[in-house]
Amino acid sequence: MNKSELIKAISEKPELDGMTQANIDKVFKAFVEVISEAMANGDQVALVGFGTFLVRERQARSGRNPRTGETISIASAKIPSFKAGKALKDAVQ
């Protein structure tokens, strides 16, 4: 499912009767922006029953260039992560 299909599916929910797909798109963009800003500030966003968006620290490590076989050092990095909540895990099962 891509973004436009997701917005269309959300607009078909009966509890959102009267909201246009354009309005839902604006809300979705704001939702993504707020989560992105929070994670950029090092915060985590917990949605009870759904999951938690958080930033994890990946340690520096050594790797190998597959083309030359040369050992290279890979710098540490912050990576976005999502930890699914129990309700979401149960829904998928």
N, C-alpha and C positions, 0 to 999 in steps of 0.2 A: 504494500500500500504506500503510495507516495503522498506528498503534502496535499495536493488538490483532492485526491480520493478521500483522505482523512477529513478534510474540511467539509466535503460533501456528505460523508457519513455522519459527522457531528450535526450538520444542519438538518438531517432527517430525523433526529431525536425528537420525540413529542414534547419534551419539557422545554425545548428551545424553539417552539412554534413562534413564528414571527421574526426570528433573527435571520438576516440575510447571510449568504455565504461571504459577502464582502465584510460584514461586521465580524463574523467568526474568524475570518482571515486576519483582521486587525488584532483581535484578542489573542489569537495563536502567535502572531509575531511578537506581541508584547510579552506573552508568557515565555517564549524562547529568549527574548532579550533580557528579561529580569533574571532568569536562571543563569544565563551566560555571564551577566554582570556580577551576580553573587559568587559564582565559581571563580571568576577572575580575581575577586577580592579574597579568595581563600575560604569562603563560607560554603556550607553544604545546604542543600534544599531538600527537606524531608516531606514527602507527601504520604501521610499515613495510609496504609493499605495498598499503595502503589509502589513506592520505592524512594530511594535517596540518590540525588545527584551530588557527587563530591569530587574533589581533586585529590589525586594520589601522587606521591613523589616516587619517581623511578630513579633508582640509584645509578651512579656512573658505573660503567662496566667496560670490559674490553670485548671487541668483536673481531670478525675476520672479513676482509674484503673478498667476496666470492670470486671475483674476476682474477685477482692477483694472489690471493692467499695471504696477503699482508695483514698483520695484526694492527687494528686501529682502536683508539679509545673513543667511547661513546659517552657524551656528557650526560649528567643527570637532567631530568626533565619533569615537569608537572604535566600530568595527563588527566583528562576528564574521565570520570567513571560513573557507572550507574549500578546500584545494588538493589535488586528487586525485592519488594516487600512480600510478606507471607501471602496476602490476599492475591497478589498478582501471580505468584508461584502456583497457588492452588487453582486459580482460574485457568492457567495454561495446562495443568495436569488434567 
